[in-house]
């Protein structure tokens, strides 16, 4: 039996047993005669009809082809009950008095009742038998098989909204049934049903928790932690154990002192102290490896449990990463990760930290929770300041890589101190960073550990293990002669593990190549002691004949340092061929190869990477999930092209920093400066696509948000628009644009050849939908024929779409989704166009200009700006709202051209939509006005009103419960007051375009009057005071101005936590 059905079935059984009891009780009255029997017959007829309805409902639950014995027995019982009901109703019909006013008729009915006494008794006995057996069936509902299935639901990653709604509805019915129908069932059955209800409630509770946790996740959240190498089995134990494998007494006298003092300070901090503990060290000294070791070490947890002293210990970790995406090196990403880790460990805190969303999830189980930035910040503030948090919990944060944070480091230090001071007895933080002044000075009064001063013996153990392993496997004859190399490498390392890894790579290569002991010693002597000098030594050692391929390889990897995954190893095997013939991938046919052949190809490519690039790059195993938290798991053997394929990445962030130095960059430029590296990446990707089989590029694993194919192609599309500026505003396309469009054409051909024409494919919307963060479940569904067109649409590559017919774009702008679309789909033109933030790549202006160009193409080819999608307002209203309420829509962090406080006015977009006949009733309604009781800050509430068409119809962009607040002194508030606290779109035009507002207002008035034709193919010319080109030029110059809105980002009067701090002073 399906677990979801078991809850509803239990409720139906409960009702059936109760009704059956009533039938048996009432049937005894049938033994009488006359009017008494007649009334009883009427009562029993009503109850029997209800019993028949319930038995038919029960029979609808099975049996299936895989039915258990219990399910088969239940089906047999319900069929017998249906048969009994039909026979009883037939008997009652026979016993009826056909003429109630006739005495003779009454007498005949009485005689019939008397003659059928035996048949009545038999029917009652059959029913009572069915009732008793169904009571036993109720008892079996709490058996381990059914209960285990329901418990498993709480661990299921594939539980859909529909499933949850079904559980929720069935639980409500069962709760009601337990209140109404418990009189006539056995105590054993009653206890079983209560247990069933308890477990079902737990499933719903898990879903509510998971819904909020899912909204906190972001791409690559846990990837840096998993990417950091585990500590060698004989390293770092000295920090926690008094008698570790590498005992301090074996170290030098000075290091012994350092270690003893460090262990004393750290274990004392873990067990007894609060505040911040600072781990520092040279670049590459192993800080991240140590932090990962501490995060996973059980002894460290036991020490912390001593500190928690009876309260539940909550442990949360996060690792900054400068080569990761924006979230992996930002304050927002830090807060989201700490919230996610904390609430995952202590889910009971979720209703306290997210009280509003918790209540909303309970009432709207069919929708996914989304969180905006201010809500996340408020939640973290709740976590730190709400005393309920710490009544039963103590929290410790481990934060690695403070120097990799992309922001003001001194400000970050101050913020960390503010966190610990908010609750010093219950919250403390361990941090790690390089020895930068901001951190050494900022944490000078904190207990600390300088890691590179304490790792001589750790390095010695690690080096000894690696050299012993290599020599015993390949050169056992010289094994005993290599002991001196261990001390030589260890001494020269000066506490830097990355230096050791590079030196060991060269040593192991020498052992494999048959170098003599003296040659190996000479290699180590030649290595500079400083890490930067060593990188220079390795760089200079790249052979002249290898430099073209090596430098192209380094440039290709440098091209994607900010991505969460490197380039595929298979691409670098094809690099050799693309260097010889730049059009190799275009000419190459779609082909298949054996696993054995592919494995040999990848082995060769890996040897070439290490040999040519001298250890600056490394090959890491592929991750199972590109966007999941548990990203350290590897692809299994069912994931072609080969389990040996991997990602080529820098061996450490310091290697990337070295290559970005101007003199190194110039040296590489002299050899490969003429090479179009983006072309190389695209064409090696295309060759890999043609070579690997379907599963690798199109398979959707149960834990993956997207396929590797979609992920990598979207990355190329991002680069083409942003970093590369492949597309320009020139009238004639440049050669790079033509080459890239030809590349996309070829990818489309390969995609259609690889995919089944009758199947539906999807790609994950991994950034934002409008002004709502996605929760990891939103997808665009496509057919193989439209898959690449859809990806091009989401990236606003209208140049590619101009080559195609308009069938796809018209299908997603028809106001309804295609039949195959599912509940988590966003197959709607407006949503797809804005599925990436306006500032998602490149500059804000670049993305905005491309959005306008894309809409111009769509409207000019027959798409109406007035279509209303299934989940959106009209295109004009949807996009105008996006620009009016930009709190969490645009990514300003990396956009030096547009500061956060300087929003864009969507005048060009507005003119474009109006020119093609767009209509709008949009207006902003202001009020009430609130005043803060302590600070006397006065703010006014603002809500959009889209007119009667949308009223009471919550949309994805804006739902009625969402409000914004602006300062009462803001320009928009001052303007609104003059307009009677209601601002129309017509009014906004005057604010946005003071010099051009008359012509735009005339367009809006014309469209709203209905003067514009309903023929969406027609453009409506307007008499301008100057040419249309001059108008567009003018509009392009006025996009950026002052902030009219001054949205009040801190917690407002609708917050559950601090609503008491505000008082309403006017309703307006």
N, C-alpha and C positions, 0 to 999 in steps of 0.2 A: 504494500500500500504506500502511496506517496505520502510523505510526511505532512505536506501542506493540506492534504485532504483529510488527514486523521483528525484534526481539530474540529472541522465542520461535521465530520461523520459522528464524532462523539456527541455533539450537541443534538444531532438528529436522532441518534439512538436513545439519548436521555428522554427526549420528547415522546418517542415511540413507546418506551416502557411505561411512562406515566400515563399516556392515553390508553395503552393496552390495559393497565390496571383499572382505569375508569370503565372501560368496556366490560370487563369481567364483573365488576361490582354492579354496574347498571343492568347487565344481562340477567342477573338473578331476579330482577323485577319482572322479567318476561314470563316467569313461570305463573304469574297471576292470570286473571281473566278480566273481561269487561273493560271498563274505561281505564282501570289501573294498568292493564297490559298495553292498551293503546298508547297511553302517555309514555310508558317505558319504551315501547317500540320506536316512537318518534325520537326520544332521547338517544337511543342506541343507534339509530340511523345517522344522526348528526355526528356522533363520535366515530362511528365506523367509517364514514366518508373521510374524516380527518385522518384516521388510521391508514386508510388506503393511500391518501396523499403522501403521508410520511413513508410508507413502505415503498412507494414508487420512487421517492426521493433517495431513500437508502439504496435502492437497487441501482441508481445511477452512478454509484461509486465503484462499481466493478461487476464481475471480476474481469481482470485482464489476462493476457496470455501468460504472464508471470505471477499470477495470483497465488498467495500462500494458502495453506489449508484453512486458516481462520477466515480469510477473505472468501474462499469458496463456500464455507459453511454459512457465512453471513448472507451471501447471495442466495443460497438455497432457502434460508429462513425468510428472507424478504419476499421471495417468490411464493412461499407457502402462505405468508400473511396476506399478500395480494389476492391469492386464491380464496382464502378464508373471507376476506372483505367482500369479494364478489358474491360468494355463496350467501353470506349473511344479508347483504343488501337485496339479493334476489328473494330470500326467505321473508324479509321484512315487507317487501313489495307484495308478496303473496298473502301475508297476514293482514294487510290493511283492510279496513272497512270501506268498501267502495261507495257506500251511501250513508254518511254519518247521521242523517236525519231519520233514517229508517231503523225501526226496532228490529226488524227481521235481519237487516244487514249487520247490525251489531251482534245479534245472536250467532249468525253464521261466522263472523270474525272470531267470536269467542270459541266456537267449536274448532275452527282452524288452529287457534292458538293452543288449545288443549291437545289436539291430535299431533302437533309438531313439537310436543314437549321433549321427546327423545332426541330429535334432530337439533333442538336448541342446546340441550345438554352437551351433545357431541361437539358442536361448534365452539362452545365456551371452553371445553377441555382442550381443544386444538389451540385456541388463542392463548390460554393460560400457559400451555407448553411453549409456544413461541415467545411469549413474554419472558418466561424464566430463562430461556436460552439466550435471548437478547440481553438480559441483565448480566449473564455471564460474559457476553461479548463486550459489554461496557467495562467489566473488570479487566478483561484482557487488553483494553486500550492502554493501560499503564505498564504492559509488559516491556521488557528491555528492547525488543526489536523496534517497536513504534517509537518509544521514548528516545532511543538512540538516534533514530532518523531525525526527529525534531531537534534534538540537541545539536546534531550535525549542521542544521540550518544556521545556527549562530556562528559557525566557523566557515560558512560557505562564502567564497568570493564571487559567486555567480548569482547570488540572490538578487532578483530584480525588484523594481518598484511594484510591479504587478503581484509578485509573490508576497511582498510585505503587506500590500493592501488586502490580499486574501487572508493572510494570517490575522491581520488586525480585525477584519470583519468577522471572521470565524471565532476569534477570542471573545469579541463583544457578545456574539450570539451565545457562546458557551457560558459566559458569565451570567447572562440573563437567564439561561436555562437552569443553571445551578441554583438560582434564586427561586425559580418558579416550580421546578419539577423534582425536588429532592425528597419529597414525602414518601414516594412509593418505590424507591430503589434501595438496594442493599447498602450497608455502610461500607463494604469493600469496594463496590462500584463508585461510591461517592468519593472515597479517598483517592482512588485511581484518577478520577476526573480532575480533582483538585491538583494533583501532581502534574497532570497534563497541562492544566491551565498555567501552573507556575513556570514550567519549562517554556511554554509558548510566550509568556510574558518576558522571560529572559531573552528569547530570540528577538523580540521587538526592541527590548532595551539595547541589545547589542547593535541592532541596525541603527538606532538613533545615535549611538556613540560613534559608530563607524561613519555615519553620514557627515558628522562634524569633523572627525579626524581626516576624512577624505578631502574636505574642503581646505584643510591646512596644508596638505601635501603640495609639493611643487617638483618640477622635473629636476632630477639629480640630487634630491634632498640628502640621501645617504651615501651617494656615490664616492665622495672623497674619503670617507671613513673606510669603505670597503676597498678602495684602491690603494690605500697605504699598506705597505708590506707588513706582515706580521713580524714581531720580534723573533730573532733566532732563539731557539729553545734554551740557550744558556746565557742569555743577556737580560739585563735589567732586574733580575730577581733580587739582587743586593738591595734595591731600594725599599723592598717590603719585607724580606726575610733576613733574619739575623744570620742564618747559616745557609745561604744560597749556594748554587752550584759553583759560582765564581766568588769565593769568600774574599772579603776585603783584605784579609791578612796576606793573600797572595799578591796583592797589588804593591805598587811603590808606596813608600811611607807617606808621601804627600797625598796621593790619590786615596790611600786608605783613610786618611783624616777627612778628606772631602766627602767620601762615601758615608762614613760613620755619621758625620754631622748632617748630611743630606737626609739619610734615612731617619735619623732622630727627629729632624724638623718635619719631614713629610708625614711619617706615621703619627707624630703628635698632632699635626694638623688634621689628618684624617679622623682621628679618634676623639679629639678634645676641642679643637679650635674652630673658629669661624672665619669670616672674611675671605680674602683672596690669597691663593698660593700661586707663585709665579715660577714657571719653568722657562728658562731661556737657554740660548745656545747659538753657535755659529750656523750659517746656512749649511744644510746637509748633515747636521750633527745627530739627527735621529729624533728630533723633538716629536714629530708626528707619530713615529713608530712607538716611542715611549708612551704617548698619550693613548694610542690604540691599545697598547699592552695594559695600561692602567684601567681603561674602560672595560676590558674583557677579564681582568684578573679577579678571581673570587676572594683572595685574601684582602685586596683593597676594599671589596664590598663588605667583608666582615668587619674591617676597621671602621668603615663608615656606619655600619649598623650599630657599633658601639656608641658612636656619636649620636645616632638617632634615638638611642635610649628609650626603646619601647614604642616610639612612633614608627610608622611605615616609612622606609627609605625610598625616595623617588630619585632616580638617577637619570639625567638627561645629558646628551652630548651633541656637539656640533663642530664641524671642521671647516673653517674658511678655506677657499681655494681660488687663487688669483687666476688660474687658467680655466676656471669653470664658468658657468653662466652668471648673469647678474645676481640672481638670488643666492648663489653660493658664495658671494663676497659682499653682501649688503646687510645692513641692519635689519631690514624686513625679513630677509631669509633667515638670519640668526633667530629672530623672535619666533618665526613660524616653526622652525625646527625645534626650538626649545619647548614651545607649546605642544607640538605634536608628540615629542618624546615624553614629556611630563604627563600629558593626558592619556597616552597609550599605557604608561605604567600605572596611572591612577585614574581610571575612567570614571570613578565616582565623583571626581572633581568637575567633570564636564558641565553638569547642570549649574554649578556654582560659577564657573568661568564664563560660560555662554548661556546665561539664563534666558535671554530672549529667543535665541536660536533653538534652545532645547525645547521650549514650549511650542515653537513654530514647527519643529520636526514632528512633534507628537500629533499636531493637528493636520499636518500636510505630508503624510507619509508617501504620497505619490510624487513628491518633488525632491530635488536634490538641494542640499544646503550650499549656499555660496557666501563667501566672506569678503568684505571689502577691507582695505588697508586700515581704516580708522577702527573698524570693528575688531581686527586682529590686535591692534595696539591697545585698545580698551581691554580686550580679554587678557593680554599679558599683564596689564596694570592690575586687573582683578586678581590674577594669580599671585602677584607679589604683595598686594595690600589687603586682600580679604583675609581676615583672621580665621575664617572657617577652613581655608586652605591648610593652615598649619596646626589645626587642632589635633589632627591625627597623622600629619605628614611632616617630614623634613626633606628638603630638596637640596641636591648638589648638582651643579652644572660643570661639565668639562668642556672647555672651548679652546680649540687648537687653531694656530695660524693667525693670531691677531694682526701680524704684519701683512697678511694677505687680504685683509679687509680693505675694500675700496671706499674710503671715506676719510674723515678726520680722525686720526688715531688718538689724539689727546682727548677728543670728545668721547670716543669709545671707552677709554679708560675711566673717565668721569662717570659715564653711564653704568659701567660695571660696579663701581663703588656705590652708586645710588641704589642699585639693586640689592646689594648685600646689606646696606644700611637700613633698607626698608623693613627688614626682619632679620637682624643679625644672629639671633639664636637658632633660626630655622632654615636659613639659606646661606650657602657658601659656594665659591667658584674656584676651580682650578683652571689656569690659563697657561698657554704656551706661545712664545713669540721669539723672533730674532732679538739680538741685543741692540735694539734701536733706542735712541735717547728718550723718545716718547714713552717707552715701556720701562726702561731701567730707572728713569726718574719717577715716572708715574707710580711704579710699584716698589719704590725703594724701601718703604717701611713694611712691606709684606714679607712673609717667609718665602724663601726662594731656593731654586736649584739651578746651577749652571751646568747643563748636561755634559758638555764637551770636556769638563774637568774631571769627570767621573767614569769615563767609558773605555779607558785603556784596556782593561781586562775583558770587557765585552767585545771590543774589536779583536783582541787577540784570540778569543774563543771562536769568533765568527771566521776569522782568517784561517785559523788552524783547521777548522772543519771543512772549509771550501777547498783548501790546498790538499788536504788529506784525501778528500773524496775524489778530486780530479786525478791526483797522482796514482792512487791505488787502482783506479779504473783504467787508466791509459798508460802510465809509466811507473809501474811498481818498483822497477830497478832503482830509480832515483828518489824514491819516497823518503828514505832516511836522511837524504842529503838536503832536504828542503826546509828543515826546521828553522834555519836561520832566517828564511824569507818571512816567516811569521812575525818575528820581532822587528825586522826591517820595515815591513809594511805598517805594522801597528805603530811604530815610533813616528814614521813620517806622516801618518794620518792626522795626528794632533786632535783626535776626537771627532773627526768628520767622517761619518759612515759613507757618504757619497763618494768621497775620495777613495775610500777602501774598495768600493764596488768597481770603480773604474780601474784601479790598479789590479784588482783580482781578475777582471776581464782580460787585461793584457797578459797577465801571468798565466792564466789558464790557456789562452791562445798559444803562448810560447810552449807550454807543456805539451799541448796537442801537436804543435808543429815540430817537436823534437829538439827544441832549444836546449843547449847545455846549461848546467847549473850556473856557470859564470855568466852566460848570456842573460839568464833570468835575473840575476843580481844586477847586471848592468842596466836592464830595463827599469828596474825599480829605482836605481840610483838616478836615472835620467828623468824620472817623474818629479816635477816641481811639488813642493810641499803645500803651497797654497792652492785652493780649489780653482780659482780663476786662472792661475798659471797652468794648472793641469789641463783645463779645458783648452787653453791656447795650444799646449803641447799636442794634444790629441787632434785638434783642428789642423795644425801644421803638418801632422803626420799623414793626412789623407793624400794618397798617391795622386800625382798629376793626372794620370790616365783615368782615375776614378772620379775626379772632381766634378765633371759635368753631371754625372748621374747622382753622386753624393750630394752635391749642392742643390740639385733639383729636388731630391728627396727631402733634404732639410727644409727647403722653402715650402714644399707641399705640406709638411707637418706643421711648420710655423704658421701656415695659412689658417689653421683651425685650432689654435691653442685654447680659445675660449669655449670650444664645444665640449660637451660632456663625453664624447667618444672620439677617438682618433680616426685616421683613415685606415681602410682595410688593407691587410697584408697583401691580399690578392691584387689590389690595384697597383702595388709597386712591382709586381711581376710583369704586369702589362706596361709599366713605365718604360722599360727597355725598348719595347716595340713602338711605343708612341714617340719616343725620342727620334727613332729612325724615320718613322712615317707619321706625321701629326694627324693624318686622316685614317690611321689604321683602324680605329674603333668603328668609324662609319662604314668602312669597307668590310669589316669582319662579319661573317654570317653568325646567326644564332646557332650555337653548337652545344653538344653535351660531351662530358668526359667522365671517366671512371673515378671513383673515390681514390683508388690507388694512384692514378696519374696526378690527380689534384693534390694529393698529399705530398708527392715528390716535388711538384711545382712550388708549393708553399714552403717546404723545407729549403729549397734553393733560394727563394725570395728572402727567407729569414736569415740565412747565411750571408746573403748579399747586403742586407740592412746592417748587420753587425760588422761585417768586414769593411764596407765602404765608409760607414759613418763613425767608426771607432768608439762605439759605446755611447755616443751622444743620444741615440735613439734606442728604444727597446720595443719588443713585441709583447703585448699583454693579451691574455686570453679574452675572448669575447664575452660580454655580459649576456645573461639570459634576457634581461629586460632593460630597454633603453630608458624607460621613464619610471621604473618602479623603485621602491625603497630598498627591497632586497636585491640589489643589483650585483652582488658579488657572485651569485650562482652562475655557472657556466652553461653554455649550450650542451645539450646531450647529443648522443650519436645520431639522433634522428634529424638533426639540423644541418643539412648540407649547406654550402659546398663541402666543408670539411671541418671536423672538430679541431683541426690544427690551425684554422684561420684565426687571425687575431687582429688587434688594433695596434698600429704603429704610433708611438707617442714619445715624448721626451722622457728620458730616464729620471729627470727631476726638474723642478721649476727653475733651479739655478742654471741648468743647461740652456733653457729657453732665454733666460736673462743674458747669458753670455752671448748667444747668437744675435741678440737684438742690439748689442753694442755697435756704435756707428762704424768703427774700424772693421769689425767682422762683417757687418752688413755690406760695407763697401767692397770687401774682398770677395764676397759671394757674388755681388753684382757684376764684378768684372768678368765672371765666368758665365753666369746665367741671367744677367740683367735683361737680355733681349728676349728671354723666354716668357711666354704667357702662362704663368703657373696655374691660373684658373682654368685655362684651356686644358692643361695637363690633368687636373683633378677631374674635370667633366668627362674627358675622353677615357681615362683609366676606369672611371666609374661605369661608363657605357660598355666598355669591353668586359668588365666584371659582370655586368648585368646580362650580357649575351652569353657568357660562359657558365655562370652558376645556374642551378636549376630553380624551379619555381618556388620550392619550399622556403628557400633562404630569403627571397625578396618579397614574398607575398603571404607567408604564413603568419597567422595571428596566434601567438601563444596565449594561454588563458591568463597569464600574468602580465602580458604586454599591452601597453596602450596603443602601440602602433607597430607596423612592420619595419624592419631595417631599411627596406626600399623606400618607403615613404619618408622615414626620418632623414635618410641621406639626401634624397632628392630635394626635400624641403630646405635642407641646409644649403644646397647649391642655389636654389631659387632665392633664398635670403641674400646670399653673397652676390648674386647677379644684380639684384636691385640696390643693395646697400654698399657693401665694400667695393665692389668692382665698377659700379656705375655703368654696367653694360648698356643700359638704355638711356638715351639722352633725348632732349627736346628738339634736336635737329630734325629738319624736314625729311632728309634722307637718312636711312639707317646706316650706321657704320659697320665695318667688317666684323668687329667683335659681336655686335648684335646679330648679324646674319648668321655667324657661326653658332652662336648660342641657340638661336631659334631652330637651326638645322639639327642641333643636338637634341632639342626637345622633341622635334618631329620624329627623330630616330628612336628616342625613348618611348614615345607613344606607339610606334609600330611594334617595338619589342614587347611592350606591355600587352597590347592586344593579341600578340602571338602567344604569349606565355599564359594568359589568363583565360579561364573558361568563359565563353561568350554569354552563357546563361546565368552566371554567378553575380553576386553583389559584393563589392569591395568597399573598404572604408579607410578613412584616415582620421587621425585623432586631432582634435582642435586643442592644442596644447598651451595656448596663451590665455586669451580672453574672448568672451562673447559679449560684445557691447561693453556695458559698464559692470559686468559681473564676471568675477573670476570663475573659470571652469573648475569642475570638481573631478576631472579625470575620466568622465563618462560620456562626454559629448563627442560625436563623430559626424563626419559628412560621409554619406553612403553614395556610391557611384557604381556604374557599370564599367566594364573594361574599356568600352569605347569612349567614355567621358572622364575617366580617372585623371588623366594628365590635364585635361581642360579644367577640371575642378580645382586641382592644385594650382594651376596658373591663375585662376580666378581669385583664389584666396590670397595670392601674392600680388594681385593687381598687374599681372603681365598681360596687358591688353594687346600688345604687339603680337603675341602668339595667338590669341583668340581671334584677331582680325583675319587670320589665315583660315579660320574654320567657319562653318555655318553657325547660325544662331540657335540651333535646336536646343542645345544644352542650357544656354543662358535663359532662354524663354521657358524651359521646363522648370527652372528653379525660381522663376518670377511670375508664376501663374496664380499665386495665392494659395496653393495647396501642395502638399508634398506628394511625390510619386507613391504608388501603392506599396512598394517594398520598404518604405521608410519606417523606422522603429521609434520607440519612445525617446531614445537618447540622440536623435538625429537633429541636425541643424541645417537641413537642405533647403536653405532659403537664401536668395541672392544677397539681401542686405546683411544677413548674419555672416555669410561666407566672405563678403567683401571686408567686413570688419572683424574677422576671426583672429586677426593679429592686431595688436595695439598700433595706434597711429605712429607711435614712436618706437615700434618694435625693432626696427633696424634702420640704419642710416640716420637721417635727420627727420624731424617732425614735418618740415616743409616738403621734403622729398616724398614721403608717404602720402601726405595730403594732396599734393599735385597729381600723383599717380591715381589716387582715388577719384579725383575730378575727371581726369582723362578717361578712366575706366567707365565712369558713369556717362560721359559724353558719348562714348562708343555705344554703350547699351541703349541709351535713349534714341540715338540717331538710327539705330537698327531695329526699332520697334518695341522696345521694352518701356512700359509706362511707369513714370515716377509715382503714380497713384496706386499701384497695386499694393494690396495689404496681405502680407504673408500669414502663415498659420501661427507664427510665434512673434510677429513684429508689427509695429505700426507701419505706416507708409514709409517709403525710403526717405522722404524729406523730413518727416517728423522724427523718425528713428535717428537720423544722423544729426539733426539739430539738437536733440536732447543729449547726444553724445558730446557735443561741444559746450553745451550750457553747463552740464554737470560733470566736469572732468576730473574729479578727485582721484579716482583710481583707474582711469582709462589710459592715461598717457604715461610713458616712461621717460621722464625728463632727466633721470640720473646721468645718462651718458650723452645728453644732447646739449652741447655747449652753445648751440645757436639759439636755443629757446629755453630760457630759465623757467623753473616751475611756476613762478608767479606771473608769467606773461602768456596767457592763453591765446589760442587762435580764434579769430572771428571767422566763421565759415561763410564768408560773403560770396566767394567764387562758387562754392558748392550750391549756395542758395540761388544765385543767379542762374546757374545751370539747370537746376530742377524747375525753377519758375519758367524759364524760357521754353521748356518742354511741357508746360501745362500742369505742373504740380499744384495741388490744393492743400490748404492747411488751416485748421481752426485752433492751432496751438496757442495757448496763453499760459502765463505764470500767475498763480494766485498766491498772494502773500497773507500771512497771519496764521495763528496768533503771534503776539510779541511776548518774549520772555526776558526776564532779568535774572542774572546770577545773584544769589543772596549775599555772597561774600565779596566778589570782585566788582559787582555792579555792571558787568558786561551786559549789553542789551543786544539781543539777536531776534531775527524774525524768521518764521518758518516759510518755506517756499515749496509749493507743489505744482507740477505741470498739469494742465487740463487740456486734453486733446479733443474735447467736444463730445457730442452725444454718440458718435460712432464707436468710440472706445470706452466710454464711461462704464464703470463696473466690469471691465474686461481686463484683468491684469495681464500685462505683456512682459516679455523678457527684458526689455530695456527699463521699464519703470512699472513698479507695482504700487498700489495705493498706500500700503503701509510704509513705503520708503519716503522719507522726507529729508530735505536739506535745510540748513540754516545759514543765514548770512548776517553780517554785522548790520545793525540798523543805520550805520553811517556809510555803508558801501554805496558806490555809484548806482548800482541797480536798485537798492532800497530807496535812495533819494529820488530816483526817476520814477519808481513804482508809486511812491506817495503822491507825486504829482498826477499820476494816472488813476488815482483812486484805488491803489493797491492791486490792480490787475494789469499785467503787461502782456499785450498781444504780440504775435510774431511781427506784425506791422510796426509796432513800437520798437521791437528789437532791431529791426532793419535800420531804423533811424539812429540807433546807438552804434550799430556796427559800421554803417557806411554813411556818415553824415553828408558826404559830398554827392553820393549816388543814390540816396535813399528814395528819391521820387520815382525814378524809373523802376526800381525793384518793387516798390509799393504798388505801382500801376500794374506790374505783371501779376502780383499776388491778388490784387482786386479783380483783375480780369478773370483769372482762373477761378476764384471763389464765386464769382457771379455766374460761372458756367459758360463764359464766352468762348473758352478754349474748346476745340473740337474733342470728341471722344475718340477720334482716330489717333492712336498713339504714334502712328508713323509720321504724322504731320508736325512740322515745326511752325510755330506762330511768330511771324516777324513782328517786331515792335519798332515804332518810329523812335529812333534815338537822337539825342542831341549831339551825339558824336558816333563814330563808327563802332561796331561791335568789337573790333580788335583793340581800339582805344579803351573801351570799357573793361575788357578782360585785363589789359595791362594795368589799368587803374586799380582794378580789384586785387591784383597780385601784390600791390604795394601797400595795402592797408590791412593785411591779414593779422599782423601782430601789433597789439596796442596794450593799454593798461588793463589790469584785472578789474572788470566791472563787478564781479560777484563777491569776492572775498569770502568764499565759503568757510564756515566755521568748522574746522576739522576736529577740535577736541570734542569730548563726549557732550552731547546735547541733552535737552530736557526730556527726550523720549527714552533715555537709557534707564534700564532697571536699576542700575547701581547708584546713580547720582541724580535721579530725577527730583529728589527732594531738595537739591541745591538750587533748583530753578523755580521761579514763580511766574505765573502768567499775569501780565500787567495790562493786556489789551487783546480783544478778539479781532479787532479791525472790522 
